[in-house]
Amino acid sequence: MSWQPEVDEIKRRVELAKQMGGEANVARQHANGRLTVRERIDRLLDDGSFHETGALAGKAAYVDGELIEFMPSNFVCGLGRINNRRVVVGGDDFTVRGGAADAAIGHKMTYSERMARELKLPLVRLVDGTGGGGSVKMLETMGRTYVPANPGWDIVVASLSEIPVVAAALGPCAGLGAVRVVNSHFSVMVKGVSQLFVAGPPVVIRGVGENVTKEELGGSDIHAHGSGCVDNEVETEDEAFAEIRRFLSYLPQNVWQIPPRVESGDDPTRSEEQLLSIIPSDRRMAYDVRRILSLVLDRDSFFEIGRFYGRPLVTGLARLNGYAVGVLAGDPKQGGGALDADGSEKMTRFADLCNTFHLPVVNFVDQPGFLIGTRAERMGTARYGARAMAAVYQASIPWCSIILRRVFGVAGAAHGNAQSLNFRYAWPSGDWGSLPIEGGVMAAYKRDIESAPDPEARRREIEEKLNELRSPFRTAEAFGIEEIIDPRDTRRLLCDWVEMAYDLLPMQLGVKQHGYRP
């Protein structure tokens, strides 16, 4: 006896599954400027590496025991490789009932989450679908309603502290779809193509009376530039896949492994003459901090995360002599670099990311302090700033600060853990204290200045006297700063430090005491 007929039936059903929602629905997906889930998986993964799980799951119709109709599950998942490293990928098929989770069949989505966690592999979510309950039309089929629950959410939460989780919003992502995107370590949206919202326009119009389009309600301009719900914005789906591949290249497969090192081909002793004059002597003038990063880090290795949100703070992943590191930097071109509520939230998540996956952090410090004023107070800057400081102090990874210029106030004190080693180097442009002298004089000497015959002359006199004491060399004399260095030596010193940092990592592997906060 041969099982060839059954094997042939397997192949027939797999081919039916690959037709997804049918020719008309696939054409509609393409007409809307979006790829199908199977096209996305093929473009994301290494060629020929995808091994699907659950291809035969779907809704079937039979006549006299013969299959006459088959509608596949609208969730496709399985194992594959990115840069020859294994990953689990799961994607919504919008051509079948708009990607609604109630058409996924048998909790395939939960299975993919469990597979990634238990195999300790990175998880990539390609999200193009709606909420967990799907359409209210399902109530007619069920004959009842139900109390909402999210099966497998314990796995979703636990995975954030154990494996890299990446999400791409590739269409309208509502309800559970939206939450699946934000419950990740890195997320990306396609401009003009993807949207993210708790509920879509029909529900919003009915519920709160706002007549808005999908783009007005949850486009990438809102979430990558405003809310911070999504990290990066790209122009095409292929760019989204490229960003996912690049993000994962810096991370280990799980928290029990060390981040991978690559051959950079960049001299660790490279010294850039531009660094000697890149920071203006006039403290009121800004400079391009990203240029500094490009001159110090391995060439073309900086991958920025969240550029358009929390803009006073620059965050991203990079390499030093081939070793992966997390990078923080103050941007004086954005509100002087003062840390606001959004920047603080950004710092919290980034510190958590690096701590979770044992990425040593380099902080390029130019911090004038927390943002001040009524807007800052209404945004809750003190609360979010305190959370950012907690994240820095809870981090147990190697941390090195390069003090470029200002370090002032409570926010300045969060440049590293002062109760730990607090490994740091200062440039000669370093300028620090509880408050900048220019602003602090009026607060500290208000009565003296106002009672003087010439208040403005008295203010200048006090400032000139105090300016004589602000030299970083005076601080170094008291060992208040450990080293002041030639800026051109920064790369050499960091490349030496990162090697020491990676020597320590094997002793720190595993799940951190403080889990990742989405």
C-alpha positions in Angstrom: 0.0 0.0 0.0 1.2 3.5 -0.9 0.3 6.7 0.8 1.0 8.7 -2.4 -2.7 9.8 -2.7 -2.5 11.4 0.8 0.8 13.0 0.0 -0.7 14.4 -3.2 -3.6 15.7 -1.2 -1.2 17.5 1.2 0.4 19.2 -1.8 -3.0 20.2 -3.2 -4.1 21.7 0.0 -0.8 23.6 0.4 -1.3 25.1 -3.0 -4.9 26.1 -2.1 -3.5 27.8 1.0 -1.0 29.8 -1.1 -4.0 31.3 -3.0 -4.9 33.1 0.2 -8.2 35.0 0.0 -8.5 34.4 -3.8 -7.4 36.2 -6.9 -9.8 39.2 -6.5 -8.7 39.9 -2.8 -5.0 39.5 -3.7 -5.5 42.0 -6.5 -7.3 44.4 -4.1 -4.3 44.1 -1.7 -1.9 45.0 -4.5 -4.1 47.9 -5.7 -3.9 49.4 -2.2 -0.1 49.4 -2.5 0.5 46.5 -0.1 2.2 43.1 -0.5 0.5 39.9 0.5 1.7 38.1 3.6 3.5 35.5 1.7 5.3 38.1 -0.5 6.3 39.8 2.7 7.8 36.7 4.3 9.7 35.9 1.1 11.2 39.4 1.0 12.1 39.5 4.7 13.8 36.1 5.1 16.9 34.7 3.5 16.0 33.0 0.1 14.4 29.6 0.5 14.7 29.6 4.3 11.0 29.7 5.3 9.5 26.5 6.7 5.8 27.0 7.3 3.8 25.7 10.3 0.1 25.1 10.0 -0.3 25.6 6.2 -3.3 23.1 6.2 -5.3 25.1 8.8 -8.4 26.7 7.4 -12.1 26.5 6.8 -13.1 23.6 4.5 -16.3 22.5 2.8 -17.0 18.9 1.8 -19.5 17.1 -0.5 -19.6 13.3 -0.1 -16.3 13.4 1.7 -14.6 15.3 -1.0 -13.0 18.8 -0.4 -14.8 21.3 -2.6 -13.8 24.6 -1.0 -10.9 25.7 1.2 -10.3 29.1 2.8 -6.9 29.1 4.6 -6.3 30.6 8.0 -5.4 34.3 7.7 -2.3 33.9 9.8 0.9 32.5 8.3 3.7 31.5 10.5 6.9 29.4 10.7 10.6 29.3 11.0 13.1 31.0 8.7 16.5 32.8 8.7 17.6 36.4 8.6 21.3 36.8 7.8 21.6 33.1 8.3 20.3 33.3 11.9 17.0 31.5 12.8 13.9 33.5 13.5 10.2 32.9 14.0 7.9 35.0 11.7 4.1 35.4 11.9 2.1 37.5 9.6 -1.6 38.5 9.1 -3.2 37.8 5.7 -5.4 40.8 5.0 -6.9 39.0 2.0 -8.9 36.7 4.3 -11.5 38.7 6.3 -9.2 41.7 6.7 -6.7 39.9 8.9 -9.2 39.6 11.7 -7.9 37.4 14.5 -11.1 35.3 14.6 -10.2 33.9 11.2 -6.7 32.7 12.3 -7.9 29.2 13.1 -6.8 27.3 16.2 -4.7 30.1 17.8 -1.9 30.0 15.3 -0.8 33.4 16.4 -0.4 32.2 20.0 1.5 29.1 18.7 4.0 31.3 16.9 4.5 33.4 20.0 5.1 30.2 22.1 7.4 28.7 19.4 9.6 31.8 19.5 9.8 31.9 23.3 10.4 28.2 23.9 12.9 27.9 21.0 14.5 31.1 22.3 14.5 32.7 18.9 13.7 36.3 17.8 10.1 36.9 16.8 9.0 39.1 13.8 5.4 40.1 13.6 4.1 41.3 10.2 0.9 43.0 11.4 -1.9 43.8 8.9 -5.1 43.2 10.7 -7.8 44.0 13.2 -8.6 43.2 16.8 -8.8 40.0 18.7 -12.6 39.5 18.3 -13.0 40.4 14.7 -16.4 41.5 13.3 -19.6 41.6 15.4 -21.0 39.4 12.6 -19.4 36.5 14.4 -22.0 36.8 17.1 -24.6 35.4 14.8 -22.5 32.4 14.1 -21.6 31.9 17.8 -25.1 32.5 19.1 -23.7 34.3 22.1 -21.3 37.0 23.2 -18.2 36.5 25.4 -16.0 38.1 28.0 -12.9 39.4 26.2 -9.5 37.6 26.8 -6.2 37.6 25.0 -5.0 34.0 24.8 -1.3 33.6 25.3 -0.7 37.2 26.5 1.4 35.8 29.3 3.8 34.6 26.6 3.8 38.0 24.9 4.7 39.8 28.1 7.4 37.2 29.2 9.0 37.2 25.7 9.9 40.9 26.0 12.4 40.0 28.7 13.8 36.9 26.9 13.9 37.2 23.1 14.0 40.1 20.5 10.5 41.0 19.4 10.1 43.1 16.3 6.9 44.3 14.7 6.0 46.0 11.4 2.7 47.7 10.9 2.0 47.1 7.2 -1.7 48.1 6.9 -4.5 49.2 9.1 -3.7 47.8 12.6 -6.6 48.1 15.0 -7.3 46.9 18.5 -5.2 43.8 19.2 -3.3 44.4 16.0 -2.2 47.8 17.3 -1.2 46.4 20.6 0.8 43.6 19.0 2.8 46.3 17.2 3.6 48.3 20.3 4.5 45.2 22.4 7.8 44.9 20.8 11.4 46.1 21.1 11.4 47.7 17.7 8.5 48.7 15.5 8.2 50.3 12.1 5.4 51.8 9.9 5.2 52.4 6.2 4.3 56.0 5.4 0.9 56.5 3.8 0.2 52.7 3.8 0.0 51.6 7.4 -2.1 53.0 10.2 -2.4 52.1 13.9 -5.3 52.8 16.2 -7.3 51.4 19.1 -10.4 51.5 17.0 -10.9 52.4 13.3 -12.8 55.4 11.8 -16.3 53.7 11.7 -16.1 53.0 15.5 -14.6 56.4 16.3 -17.3 58.2 14.3 -20.0 56.3 16.1 -18.4 56.3 19.5 -17.0 59.8 19.9 -18.3 61.7 16.8 -15.0 62.4 15.2 -15.2 62.1 11.4 -11.6 61.2 10.5 -9.8 59.1 7.8 -7.5 56.2 8.7 -4.5 58.3 8.0 -5.7 61.2 10.2 -6.5 58.9 13.0 -3.4 56.7 13.1 -0.9 57.4 10.3 2.8 57.2 10.7 3.0 60.9 11.1 1.0 60.6 14.3 2.8 57.6 15.8 6.4 57.9 14.6 6.5 61.7 15.0 4.1 62.4 17.8 2.9 59.6 20.1 6.1 57.5 20.0 3.9 54.3 19.7 6.1 53.3 16.7 9.8 53.7 16.5 10.7 54.3 12.8 8.9 55.4 9.7 9.9 54.2 6.2 8.7 54.8 2.6 8.2 51.2 1.4 7.6 47.7 2.8 11.0 46.7 1.5 12.6 49.4 3.6 10.7 48.1 6.6 12.1 44.6 6.0 15.6 46.1 5.7 15.3 47.9 9.0 14.1 44.7 10.7 17.0 42.8 9.4 19.4 45.5 10.5 17.9 45.9 14.0 18.2 42.2 14.6 21.8 42.1 13.4 22.9 44.0 16.6 21.0 41.7 19.0 21.6 38.2 20.4 19.2 35.4 19.6 18.0 35.6 23.3 19.1 36.9 26.7 21.3 33.8 27.3 23.6 34.7 24.4 26.1 37.5 23.8 25.3 40.0 21.0 27.2 39.0 17.8 30.4 40.7 16.7 31.2 41.4 13.0 34.4 42.3 11.2 34.1 46.1 10.7 37.2 46.8 8.7 37.5 50.1 10.6 40.7 50.9 12.4 40.0 51.0 16.2 42.7 53.6 16.6 41.3 55.9 13.9 41.7 59.5 15.0 39.5 62.2 13.4 40.9 65.8 13.3 37.4 67.3 13.0 36.6 66.3 16.6 39.1 68.8 17.9 37.0 71.8 16.7 33.5 70.3 16.2 32.1 71.8 19.4 32.0 75.6 19.3 33.7 77.6 22.0 30.5 79.8 22.2 28.3 77.8 24.6 25.2 79.2 23.0 25.9 77.6 19.6 24.7 74.2 18.6 26.5 71.5 16.7 25.7 68.3 14.8 25.9 65.5 17.3 25.2 62.8 14.7 28.4 64.0 12.9 30.3 63.2 16.1 28.8 59.8 16.2 29.8 59.1 12.6 33.4 60.1 13.4 33.7 58.0 16.5 31.6 54.8 15.9 32.5 52.2 13.3 31.8 53.7 9.9 28.2 53.5 8.7 27.3 51.4 11.7 24.8 53.7 13.5 21.2 52.6 13.3 19.0 55.3 14.7 15.8 54.4 16.6 13.0 56.9 17.1 14.5 59.9 15.3 11.3 61.9 15.2 10.1 61.3 18.7 11.7 62.7 21.9 14.0 64.6 19.6 16.3 66.2 22.3 17.7 62.6 22.8 19.3 60.6 20.0 19.2 56.8 20.5 20.4 53.9 18.3 22.5 50.8 17.9 26.0 50.9 16.5 29.4 49.1 16.6 32.8 49.8 18.0 35.5 47.6 16.5 32.7 45.2 15.4 31.1 44.9 18.9 27.4 45.9 19.1 26.6 48.8 21.5 23.7 51.0 22.4 24.2 54.7 21.9 22.6 57.7 23.6 23.4 61.3 22.7 22.0 64.7 23.6 21.0 66.9 20.6 21.6 70.6 21.2 19.8 71.5 18.0 16.5 70.3 19.6 15.4 72.7 22.3 19.0 72.9 23.5 18.9 69.2 24.3 16.9 69.7 27.4 15.3 66.4 28.4 11.5 66.6 28.1 8.8 64.0 28.9 9.0 62.4 25.5 12.7 62.2 25.6 12.6 60.7 29.1 10.2 58.0 27.9 12.5 57.3 25.0 15.4 57.0 27.3 13.5 54.6 29.6 12.7 52.2 26.8 16.1 52.4 25.3 17.9 51.7 28.5 15.6 48.8 29.1 16.3 47.4 25.6 20.1 47.6 26.1 19.9 46.1 29.6 17.6 43.3 28.5 20.0 42.1 25.7 23.3 42.9 27.4 24.3 45.7 25.0 27.0 48.0 26.5 25.9 51.6 26.4 27.9 54.7 25.3 26.3 58.0 26.3 27.5 61.1 24.5 26.5 63.7 27.1 25.4 67.2 26.5 22.5 67.7 28.9 21.4 71.1 30.1 18.8 69.6 32.4 15.1 68.8 32.3 13.0 71.0 30.1 11.4 73.9 32.1 8.3 76.0 31.7 4.5 75.4 31.8 4.5 73.1 28.8 7.1 70.9 30.5 5.1 70.7 33.7 1.8 69.8 31.9 3.7 67.0 30.1 4.7 65.5 33.4 8.4 65.9 32.8 9.3 65.3 36.4 7.4 61.9 36.5 8.8 60.7 33.2 12.3 62.0 34.0 12.2 60.1 37.3 11.3 56.9 35.4 14.3 57.5 33.0 16.6 57.9 35.9 15.3 54.7 37.4 15.9 52.8 34.2 19.5 54.1 34.1 20.1 53.1 37.7 18.5 49.7 37.3 20.6 48.9 34.3 23.4 46.5 35.1 25.3 46.6 31.8 28.7 48.2 31.1 28.2 51.9 30.7 30.6 54.6 29.5 29.8 58.3 29.3 31.6 60.7 27.0 30.9 64.2 28.3 30.9 66.5 25.3 29.7 69.7 26.9 27.0 70.3 29.5 26.0 68.2 32.5 23.5 70.2 34.6 20.9 69.4 37.2 19.0 66.2 38.0 18.8 65.2 34.3 22.5 65.7 33.9 23.1 63.5 37.0 21.3 60.7 35.0 24.1 60.4 32.5 25.2 57.3 34.4 24.9 55.5 37.7 26.9 57.7 40.1 26.8 54.9 42.7 28.4 52.5 40.3 31.8 52.7 38.5 30.4 55.5 36.4 33.1 55.1 33.7 33.5 58.3 31.8 35.7 60.7 29.8 35.2 64.4 29.4 36.2 66.6 26.5 37.9 70.0 27.3 34.5 71.6 26.3 32.9 70.0 29.4 30.7 72.4 31.4 28.8 71.2 34.5 27.1 72.1 37.8 23.8 72.3 39.5 22.7 75.1 37.2 24.3 76.9 34.3 26.0 80.0 35.6 24.2 82.3 33.2 20.8 81.2 34.5 21.7 80.4 38.1 23.2 83.7 39.1 19.8 85.5 39.2 18.4 82.7 41.4 21.3 82.6 43.8 22.2 86.3 43.9 18.8 87.9 43.3 18.8 90.2 46.4 22.5 91.2 45.9 21.9 92.1 42.3 18.6 93.9 42.8 20.0 96.1 45.6 23.1 97.1 43.6 23.2 100.7 42.1 23.7 99.1 38.7 22.0 95.6 38.8 23.1 94.6 35.3 26.8 95.5 36.0 26.6 93.6 39.3 25.2 90.5 37.5 28.0 90.6 35.0 30.6 91.0 37.7 29.3 87.9 39.6 29.2 85.9 36.4 32.8 86.8 35.5 34.0 85.8 38.9 32.2 82.4 38.8 33.3 81.8 35.2 36.9 81.7 36.5 35.9 78.6 38.5 34.0 76.7 35.7 37.1 75.3 34.0 36.9 71.5 33.8 40.5 71.3 35.0 39.4 72.6 38.4 37.0 69.7 38.7 39.7 67.3 37.6 42.0 68.6 40.3 39.5 67.4 42.9 38.9 64.1 41.0 35.4 65.2 40.3 36.0 64.1 36.7 38.2 61.1 36.2 39.8 62.0 32.8 39.8 64.9 30.4 40.8 63.7 27.0 41.8 64.9 23.5 38.5 64.4 21.6 40.5 62.7 18.8 41.3 59.9 21.3 37.6 59.1 21.9 37.3 56.2 19.4 40.5 54.5 20.5 39.5 54.6 24.2 36.0 53.4 23.5 37.2 50.5 21.3 39.4 49.5 24.2 36.6 49.9 26.7 34.1 47.8 24.7 36.5 44.9 24.6 36.6 44.9 28.4 32.8 45.3 28.5 32.3 42.1 26.4 34.7 40.2 28.6 32.3 40.9 31.5 29.1 39.9 29.6 29.3 36.1 30.1 28.9 36.7 33.8 25.7 38.7 33.3 23.7 36.5 30.8 20.1 35.6 31.5 16.8 37.3 32.4 17.4 40.6 34.2 15.9 41.3 37.6 13.9 44.1 36.0 12.0 43.0 32.9 11.5 45.1 29.7 8.7 47.7 29.8 6.8 48.1 26.5 
